[in-house]
Amino acid sequence: MNRLWHSRPGWRIAALASVAGAVAAAGHAPLYLWPLTLAGFAVLARLVGQADRGAGWIGLLGGAGYGAVALSWIVEPFLIEPEVYGWMAPFALAFMALGLGAFWAVAAYAARALPFRAPTYGFALTLTAVEYLRGHILTGFPWAMPGHVWISTPVAQAGAWVGPTGLTLGLMLVAAALAGLRWRPAGAALAALALVWGLGLWTLATPMPPDRAAMLRLVQPNAEQALKWDPDQARLFLDRLLTASASAPPVDLVFWPETALPYLLNRHPELAPMIAAAGRGAPLAIGVQREDGARFWNSLTVINPDGTVGQSYDKHHLVPFGEYVPLGDLAFRLFGLRAFAAQEGAGYSAGPGPQLLDFGAKMGRALPLICYEAVFPQDVNAAPDRPDWLLQITNDAWFGTLSGPFQHADQARMRAIEQGLPLVRVANTGVTAVYDARGRERAALPFGTAGHLDTALPAPLPATWFSRFGEAPALLWLAGAGVLLLRRRSPKFS
């Protein structure tokens, strides 16, 4: 089996694997060309299934091609100050693409090294397994999972039952069936896809409960990231937030996006009453930086109508190297290195975990998610109790204007479908919108504009299968399929 990794495939196979991976990424935002995703994975599965050498390399190159397209937004943060950080952008993209490719290399190698009678189907299972692991290992990074391409289709409604791992497994099994170029397996797979599609349409056509009797205001300041922390611009952005919040007519609850307040509340006691006045009797849930000694938190804080600071939530799932340096606090304790230690102010500290914010009987309880936290289904399922709705505040100005903000919003929408809960999403700039409990957009602000959106709060649906059991059923189905595949008779095409 060493030849499956140590022997490299020919250049034609290597190029085809890279192109197939890149094509497979076309199903994600902003293109939503999910048939190309099926085609790309079918080609990749066939290459792995027929490989007598270099299977691991095929997986690596396919994953790198996929990552280079799906994760291309990663260059955007380095272009905020291109004269300082621009040189890092290509290295960041290469690192991310090859990192994803490393997972797929393991999947391709395992598909050929394990005694699967049909390696193309084996690859469908092993790739699904490593994609699940990608969402958990080293704090996880489940961005652009293959199953996310279904978000633009009725198939996404199956996420309420099987979650992102189940959606990925279904996609990969259809691709594996197409890879064989035999009409019976391909026809059966497409018929199954059509059935799930039809069930999704039926689900979307079922009546929804009436909206809550509450009116929300979502404020999008559209602060350019390069100017967001400029002291000369801070008051301009604050005035923009205050003016939008105070617009007529009055509402029940106002939202500002992640780190919207360009000042620290504890250093400016005049701010909370000023913000409360803009709410005109409504509380405001705003994104702030919270300070305590040398530590800082990326937080959501509620400013009460009387000007007092109420409930707060501290982001607990931080972005490695973006919001903190892994092991930075340990390096400080062991070696006295302050440059990477959150406890010395070098980055954010993590909050204690998921918690609910109670906005009273009229609006119910919300599970706050700050930016990156919305891509983790396990974090939403870890809430201490079932909320009435999901609240995501984010600053998508980091992600540019092409793919990143839209992929981020899609993954948040998937959380709404999985949980059967409406989602309120407030961005500094990007996708500011409200989605119902089936992930359908109910109202949205135009992309890249300053303004505010007044909208009703949709009602929740009953708890879904996924909200009760999480990924466990999909993992059991994955394991069961693996056992069955190991025992099945070898088909003509493998």
Steps between C-alpha positions, in 0.01 A plus 500: 500500500801736519462567129163656571685791656872489416443444128378817331235497229582620150471870425175456305333328793642759739368787288160334461473449876581866567250621242231261628543637852482858377185424299341334803531830690272675248193386695577746781410867505500712297462262202272229650574265208435182697486274187866590445568392857351159424701477178824601670461249780399229254824552308704504820330186631571321170865603509536370855307183422722416203830609653755222533755751626503849644147499643608725786646751255175500302311587816754768594483669161121472479461653845750776422309591184173506694652707780665748264159589356267457800735673745633769266348766728780430749721749313262789578609574860858541379389760246351736760852640541668361189817699547559318829335159465436454129807281451345241735183451294624232255664308783179507702299362208759230430506402867120475519466313171773249580369460853160399363675283242683314778165383639389383157833322449424291807153426363630392160777289650256332741255430216766290327684364803191367678342183359208674330356295218401821322762770562295773333230454762769452760634844408151645549503365856858588588472854364181553700682374808800731459271796430330432832843489666599825328215664686633387839878449501707789643182697585358411157452673167180369332486782245384399149417140582381325182148463640467879525446521123140387556410825684367653177271201438208327676740216588630721782180428694638152567754675724233511771535120510854413399703819553800604290671161526190322369468750215865445410456123511198515271685723252803272494297182453320653201836609357642150553203348318552738208872418497430143388345613169239226535140600448337290774702628800501851356126489436429373850716772653335774297156361587591513870621858454173589327305346788690706759451806281127436487479450876682829541246676277219345704665618822537853366133503400371409847350792699716686749387626841421873516778747572559627850337832586836675510674739262879491468744752355825377345760774455771461234756783533712390202824606667798433276738264675802713416333798674302321771751567777628833371456747792404773252217284361373347826250775578369491141422131528347541845275780375395280210397226744318740732310672219379173351400368843293809578309500170121493513293303570605354837572127512530235771869411469798650313813313386848623414758266341817348638742751662281781369576733792843657432551586867525307827189538715689487828721791395212713372210493753313760294451255213242261650242776569566649155442162333191434711351832391538396136295190574194714584381258766637183338802307628800481268709184454834628377838355409777634726846428622492434874798576721591368844853578608738387225246265346259574215194316373306517173154545647133574450355732764142612557447868579175534694253785433601667827864522388634217714713220359304175515564147379827420325640209304870442432600317183640162597600340167777730383680509165850352538772750402228757422363561851755313707822302465461133598699416813584869541401507868696181563808654338465795734469283809793276403738741330370849576420576133247783511463558125256211450318489836132596513535554874745778417269662246650332192173381350159416642426268787236231451166521678369213714276349229156522340231685693156642438390863514147557633313784329172445682172330416440701183829409332610189687852371546776521240821303458768757408767403247784738425635476146693172454296317766209456257695251286510241781187284530638339816521840672135575427398157628703566817264779614390450862134496392303530177477867398212665317727643230862537392684833497821544302696824507797515268752722326522356151703795374797270562380260229482731198207523259522188282447171682586520870199696633254290301653168604497619861132592477416166337657308784305706752181423303586130529497535879145639476387200295674251727341646811160603363566849636485844339828685456563872540829591332656845542818587308722807503494459127407184318180303536264660752177302490231308685430135416207287606530162668540328161789723399304718257590865477216713635663843473846635420699819452688563175859383508764762573267782603442689824148485634256318722239230457177481700352153497278261692647212698399162350377227731689178576400150392496197730837351587653317204660158493840665461445733794428195717768258382758708313743320272472163677242343261695609190821357646324172577367485142851574375651223711225257400549573132870437545438160656257404224738615229783296644282189478332549164593302191743673265318665209634517145606860552674595818 
